[in-house]
Amino acid sequence: MHRDGQTVPRTGRELAADLWTAWSAGQTVSFGDLDVDATGTTYQIRVTGIAEEIPKPADGGRWGESTLALTLVEV
């Protein structure tokens, strides 16, 4: 959910998969900081590091919670 209460139309798994793809391909992606809804400012970034922690690894490919840690570089 966005800070303004709007629902994100994609699942967390879909968003995580996009980040893994961007990282592995070295793609540049658009990034909105925490205050993007107030400022409208976005940045072009590259994911230079990514790690995912899944509390219940057996659920990793299906559903469940995970935490992504990202290292981002503005380009």
Buried (B, 14 or more C-beta within 10 A) or exposed (E): EEEEEEEEEEEEBEEBEBBBEBBEEEEBBEBEEEEBEEEEEEBEBBBEEBEEEEEEEEEBEEEBEBEBEBEBEEE
